[in-house]
Amino acid sequence: MTYPPQDPGTAGGDPYMQSQPGAQPPAGGYAPGSVGPAYPTSQQPAYGQQPYDPTQAYAQPGYGQQSPSYAPQYGQYGPPPVQPQKSGGGTAVLVVVVVLLMAVGGVAGFFLLGGDRDEGNLGASDDSSQSQESTPEGDDGGETGEDEPPAPSGTHLTVNSLGAVTPIPGPEWQYASGPGAMYGPMVDSEVYQIQHTEWWISFFGTGVYSGAAAVYDPANLNASAESAAAVWLDGAFDSVEGYVQGEITYTEVEVDGRPGVLAEWRNSWTSAGEYSPDLYEDTAMLIVDVDGVNAFLGIASVSESAVTSYQPAVDALLATVFDTETA
């Protein structure tokens, strides 16, 4: 049911419940919107009440009759009370006090800060510092820009921050990026590759073990290698079907007099589709603790198509030397 109820005999109804043309009054002679019956002259209101006279003001017991002069304008309650006027003297005093406090504070600050003499010194200092900042280094003919990373040597891979040099395993490896590149769990790296198909490569790279990408623990190189392997494998073989990572084998090694570990495993799959006809790829990861804080990381990941290049790549990693002049 909608509210308010509509007249069922009229389309749409009247939302204000006015009487409709042709509507018949209900039994008793009264319909909504019509004027009710007047009292008969012979009938008086119940309980001794008198008929209401709108020309007479309302009189409250004990207060006497109110003047009828207010009735037309204010009705039965008389004129509203007159609001007292507020004085603005307090506001004026407050404004004067605030102005005096501001003036006293300004004078005190002037003497505490040393007046014009100190302001002049500060300005001179600012001019001096701005002059120093605006003067570029190398006005005497020196270099003004940052040193650019060295170009690839064509004979070895370099990790400049560690002074590490690793020989290129063979002529089949082609330059890809670096030195100074970021690649997976490595930073400051250089990378070479063998291109097998449009989408498939074998990888050979060296760099600094990235503590931001993986967890390096110089006291546990095996765990460090496992952490780096997880980062390296993340998404590396998403395009193949039936991928299986073989068990990692760890071999303690010494590289240029520094302790290290060689981690090796095989990646295999059932199909690489159009990407490659190969069904496995061997990966070697060499981690060398350089100084108890930083580590060298070398990765050789060789696909089945270049299986004969795997062992030369591992030997090249183990032939890395440190503390060399790479710049």
Salt bridges, closest charged atoms under 4 A:
ASP256 OD2 - ARG258 NH1 3.81
ASP282 OD1 - ARG266 NE 2.65
ASP323 OD2 - ARG258 NH2 2.89
